[in-house]
Amino acid sequence: MRRRPGIGGLQTAAAARDQYRQLGENVAKLRTDMMKEQLSTFRSQLEDFARKHKKDISKNPAFRSQFHEMCAKVGVDPLASNKGFWAELLGIGDFYYEIGVQIVDICLSTRPHNGGLISLQELCTLLRQRRKSDREAVSEDDCLRAISKLKILGSGFEVITVGKKKLVRSVPTELNKDHNEILELAQAQGYVTVEEVERQLSWTSGRAVDALDTLLDEGLAMIDDGHRDGRRRYWFPCVSPISSLLGTDA
């Protein structure tokens, strides 16, 4: 018959478990302290780097993007506040705040034309034209970072991807799968016809017309009639520059 462990044995086993637990906690604390020390060192080095390369960060968009990537790796967000070390040293918070205000203004002024959906590329082009007298160049990465901060406005500002294009949405419009497929199809010419949607997407006429009418009602499409072939074009300013809408009679 197997003997059960006595009180002494149970106490010894419990003491051993406590020792192992204590050892584990000490090792975990040591690792945590080492990580905190390393992060503190990295952040200090990052601040030194920022002081040394302040001019490049402010004027060179590619350099600025790489700087943001370095910050992210050590848990630093220079855009988290307009106050503090980063704002005082680089003025980064003010830079993106200014861009954000200009992006909102551009989105509002072009909304009657595009329904609140504009390609990121066109937005950046319009932003650069507006800022051409400013010293700092602006990249698409800068626009994306500024837009990410606009989400706190709760007014629908966000970046969506349709096909190969990034689109900036400034109205709380919900696009379903059908709408996205039409927008992706329109990227080839800037417009679609009902017949093209039926043929390319293998849809029924009713499905195509319903989706196009919804996009038209939302202000995302423009009707173009009067062509020799008698087919109505649905132009989408968000995937086609305004110049493409003029003087076309194919």
Residue, then its C-alpha position, 0 to 999 in steps of 0.5 A: m500500500r502506497r504511503r501518503p506524504g506526511i505533514g513534513g513532506l507537504q510543508t517541504a513541497a509547499a516551501a519549494r513551490d513558494q521558492y520557485r514562485q519567488l524566483g520566477e517573480n524576481v526573474a520577471k521583475l529583473r527582465t521588466d527593469m532591464m526593458k524599462e532601462q533599455l527603453s529609457t536609453f533608446r528614448s534618450q538617444l532618440e531625443d539626441f537624434a531629434r536635436k541633431h537632425k531637427k532641420d531634416i525632420s522638419k523639411n524632408p518628408a522621407f526623413r520625417s517618415q523614418f523618424h516616426e517609424m523609429c519613434a513607434k518602435v520605442g513607444v513614443d508618439p510625437l503627435a500625442s500632444n501639442k505640448g511637451f518636449w517634441a512640440e517644443l523641440l520640433g513643432i511637430g504637433d503644430f505642423y500636423y495640426e496645421i495640415g489637419v486644418q487645411i485637409v478639413d478645409i479642402c474636403l469641405s470645399t470639394r464636397p459638393h463636387n465629390g460627395g465627401l470622397i477624395s483620393l489621397q493622391e488628389l488631396c495631397t496635390l491640392l494640399r501642396q498647391r495650397r502650401k507651395s509658399d511654405r517651407e515644409a514639403v508634405s508627403e502622403d505619409d504626412c497626410l495620413r498621420a494628420i488624418s488619423k488625428l482628425k478621427i477625434l472629430g467624430s465626423g467620419f474622417e478616415v482613409i479607406t482602400v478601394g482597389k489600388k487607391k486610397l480614398v479619404r472619406s469626410v462624411p459618415t457614408e457607409l459603402n457596401k461591397d457593391h459600391n466598392e466594386i463599382l468604385e474599383l471598376a471606375q478607376a480604369q476610366g474614371y467612369v462606368t456605364v450600366e452596361e459595363v457594370e453588368r458585363q464586368l461584374s456579372w450583375t443584373s441590370g437591377r443590381a447595377v442601377d440600384a448601386l449606381d443610384t445610391l452612389l448618385d444620391e450620396g453625391l459620389a457620382m455625376i451623370d454625363d449624358g449626350h454621348r453618340d452611343g446613347r450610354r449614360r456615363y457615371w463619373f466618380p470624381c474621387v477616382s478621376p481628376i476634375s480635368s478628366l470630366l471635361g471635353t470627353d465624348a467617347 
